[in-house]
Amino acid sequence: ATSDYDREKLQERVAKLAGGVAVIKVGAATEVEMKKKKARVEDALHATRAAVEEGVVAGGGVALVRAVMAIAGLKGDNEDQNHGITAALRAMENPLRQIVANAGGEPSVVLNKVKTEGKGNYGYNAATGEYGDMIEMGILDPAKVTRVALQAAGSIAGLMITTEVMIADHPEEKGAGGGMPDMGGMGGMGGMGGMM
């Protein structure tokens, strides 16, 4: 905030969020809808608490892309470390790539534009297809969530690297779905198999 008034108002808001008590009433037509809404409210509550604790960063994967740019020249003591650094830097770009892909965009094009044309909070709004300041567009993430996700990913990667054997399910090919399976039944019922 630039003025003392703005700063004071923001500090009041933080104080209300940190120390206040609020009752949030959630209503819905069905129990299933109620459970979904309750889960959303709880997620928002946890995100708000995390934001109060450590602040916010530009959302949509932009904070991680900026971190990649800040440490892009990092070199390890040997080739193994260099490969690890390269893998970590690529992985940190994946949240932005996945968000763009989910929105039907071209991840490499968007990532390149975010890296080369913008600085700071400049990023891509997947909902509107526009580029701009992510904070001003209201797209932000709690810094704690971003930090903890990165730490957890690093911890899991380290565990996988030091493990001698791993067992995983082979991903299933998703074929053309549709149609009901043969359900048996009476003959002459148009493809339902069964008695003849």
N, C-alpha and C positions, 0 to 999 in steps of 0.2 A: 504494500500500500504506500502511496506517495505522500498523502497528507496525514497529519496527526489524527484527524477525525476518522479517516478510513481505518487507520491502524487500531484505534481504540475500539471501533465497532467490530473489527475482526477479532480482537482479543476478547470482547464480550461474548461473541458467538462461540469461540473456543471454550471459554469458561462455562457457558451454558451446556455445551456438549460434554465437557469433561466431568462436571460436578453435578449437573442437574438430573432430575428424574423425569421420565416421560412415560405416558401410557399410550400405547398405540393400539387402537381398536381396528381389527380386521374383520370384515364381513364378506360373506359369499353366499351364493344360492345353494351350492352343494358342498358336501364334506370334502370331496376331492378337490374342488376349486379352493376351498378354505385352506387345505393343507398346502397347496401350491403357493397361495398368497402368503401364508405364514412363513414358508421356507424363504420366499423372496425378501420378506421384511427382516427375517433373522440374518440373511446374507448381507442386507444393507446395513443392519445394525453392527455386525462384525466389521464390515468395511469402514464404517464411520469411526468405530473405536480405533481401528488400525491407523486411519488417517489422522486422528487426534494425537495418537502416540508419536508417529514419526513423520507426519506430513504427507503431501501428495506429490506425485510425479506425472508427467505427461503420459496418458494412457495409450492404448492401441499398440503396444510394443515399442513405442518411440523412445522411452527411457532406456530400454536395453540397447536399441540401435545407437543411441548417443554414447552409451558406455562402450560399445564395440569400437566406435570411432575414436574414443579417448584412449583406448589401450591397444589400438590396431598395430602399433609398432613394437609391442612387447615381444621379447625373445627369451627363450628358455636357455638352460645351460647345455642342453644337448638336443638331438633331433627328436627323441621321444617326447620331451617337454614341448618342443615346437609343434609337433602333431597334436598334442593335447590342447595347446593354446588355440590352434586353428579350429579344432573341433568345437571348443567352447565358444569361440567367437561366432562360428556358423550357427550353433544352437541358439545363441542369444538373438539372432535375427529371425528365428523361426516363428515366434509369436506374431510378429507383424506379417510375415509371409502367410501364415495360416488364416489370420483375420481377413486378409485381402482375398485369398483363395475362397474362403467361405462366402464372401460377398460377391463372388463371381468376377473378381478382377484378376489382373496379371501380376503376381507377386514380385517378380524380378523388376518389372517396370516401376512399380510403386516404391519398392525398396531403394532402387537407384535414385529416384527423384527425391525421396525423403533424405537420403544421404548427401546428394550433391547440391540440391537447390535450397535446402533449408538448414537452419541452425536452431539450437535451443529446443523449443517445444513444437517446432514445425512437424506436422505429420499428416496422415491420411484419415479422413473420416469415412469409414466403410459404409455407414448408413446413407450418406449423401453423395459419396464419390468426390468430395471436395478436399483440397489441401488447405492447411492453415494452422494456426496456433491451437494446439490440442486443449490447452487449459481454457482458452477463451471460448472454444466450442463446447466446453463442459465434458470433455473426454479425459478423464484422469483416473489414476490408480493410486491406492494407498502405497506409499513408499515401502512400508513394512511387508505388504503382500508381495511386491515385486522382489524385494530382497530375500525373503524367506523362500520363495519359489526358486530363485537362482541358487541359493545355498542348498536346498533339498536336491535339486537336479545335480549339482556338483557332488554331493554326498553319494547319491545313488550311482552316478557315473564312476566315482572312485571305487565303490563297492563292486561294481561289475568288472572293472579292470583288474582288481585283485582276486577275483573269484576264478578258480580253475575250471569249473564246469557249471553250465547253466542249462536249464530245461525250459523250453518255451513252447507254447502251442503254435502250430503252423497256421498262419492266417488262411482263412477259408476264402476261396474265390466266390464272389457273389455273382451267381448266374442270373439269367433272366428269370425273374420271379413271376408271380401271377398264377392264377388258376388254382383250383382245388386239387388235392391229391386224389387218386382213385379211392373211392370210399366203399367199393363193393356194392352190394345191393342187388336189385332185380335186373335181369337181362332186358335188353330192349329199351333201356332208359338213357340212351344217348351218351355213350362214353363213360358210364358209371361202372362198367365192368360187372363182375358178379355172375349170377346164374344165367345159363343159356338154355 
